[in-house]
Amino acid sequence: MIYYLRHGDAEHETQDDAARQLTEKGERQAGAAGRALAALGVSIEVCLTSPKLRAERTARIACEPLGIPVEIAEQLRGGRFDALALTAGRGDVLLVGHEPDFSNSVAELTGGRIRLRKGGLATVEDGILHDLLRPKQLKAIAG
């Protein structure tokens, strides 16, 4: 299973896009995503994240309740990436990154078009989109 978590709400554009911080709302979204995944009892092996600050911070917050390691993946910095190659042999993987990259990746794997909101989660396995959860839904699951 590949879990796609879009980074949480972040500061507006700055001179350095890669250094944009999460807002308080973004931190709450990341925490809710991690707690929701833990509540669902998922068994994720590793988290791979974009090196951009807002994504890395989202990953670290979300992975805390899951107790899984976070690794930087340059392939998730921005633009097209091969999700199957990136996750091959790693079991169930949580990817944390950006739009429209994640929606495009889901479309390549499933043929379906989605719009992943900031702090939202999509899950894909064997070419099937299993879940598409908005931040409010993750918050409700997290309790």
N, C-alpha and C positions, 0 to 999 in steps of 0.2 A: 504494500500500500504506500502510495506517496501522498503525504499531507502537504498542502500548499497553504501557508499562512502569510497573508500580506501584512507588511509592517503596519503598526498602529499610526494614528494621527500624528503628524509631524509639523514642525515649524514651517512657515511659508518660505518660499525661495530665499536663499541667501547667496552670497558670493560663491560659496563652496557647497554645491549640492550634496556631496558625500558627507559633509559634516552637520547636516540638519539633524537636530535633536527631536526626540519624541516630546509631545506635549503631555500634560498630566492626563488628558483624555487618552492619548496613545498608550501611556503606561498602564492605565486601567484596562484598556482593550487587550493588551498583551497578557496581563495577569489573568483576565477572564478566560482568554483562549487556553492558557496553560492549565488553569483549574478545571475548565470544561473537559479538556482531553484527559486529565487525570480522573475526573468523575466518570467518564465513559470507559475507563479501564483500558485505554489503548496501550499497545506494547511497541513503542517507537524505540528504535535502536540508537539513533543519532539525529542531530539537527545540523543541517548545513545552511549557512546564512550568507547573504550578501555582505560584503565588507563595509557597506555604507552604514554610518552610525545609527540611523533610525532603525534599520533592519537588524543590525547586530544587537542593539538594545532590546528590541522586541523579542528576539530569539532568547536572549539570556533571561529575561523576565518570564517568558512563557515556559522555558525549560526547567525553571527552578522547581515547580511542583512535580515535574515528571522525573527529575533526577537523571537527566540524560546529558551527554556532552554536546557542546556547541563547537562546530568547526566552521571556519571561514572558507567559503567557496567562491573564488574569483569569477567563476562562470555565472554566478547570480548577481554580479555587479550591475548588469543592465544589458538588454538585448536578448537575442535568441540563445537558447541553451538546449542541450539534449538531456531531458530529465531521466530517461531510462539509462543512458550511459553514466550520468552523474550518480545515480543511486544503485547501480548494479552491484549485487553481492553484499549489500548493506542491510538487508531486511527492510522493515518498515522505516521510512525516513520522513522527517519533517523538514520542509524547505521553507525558508523565510526570505522574502524578497519583494519584488516590485511589479507594478502594472505598467504597461500591458503585457509584460513578459509572462506572468503566471497564467493569465487568461489564454494567451497564445499557446502556451505549453499544454494546457488542458485541452484546447481545441485540437492540437496535433495528436494527442493521445486518444481522444474520445470522439472527435468530430463534432462535439457540442460547443456552442458559444456561451460563455458565461461573462459576468462582470463581477470581479472579486473586489469587495469594498475594503477600505482600510481597516485592518483588524479582523477581516473575514477569513474563513477557512474553507478549502475545497479538498475533497479526498478522491483519489483515482486509483483504481486497481484493475488490471487486465483490460484496459481500454474502456472502462465503465466509470462514469462519474457517480460516486456513491453519495456524496454529501456536498452541499453548498450552504454554508451557514454564515449568516450575517452577525456582526458583533453583538447585537441585541439578543440573538438566539444563544450565542456562546455565553453571554452574561447570565441568561436564565438557566442554562445547564450548570454553570459554575456555582450558582446559588448565592 
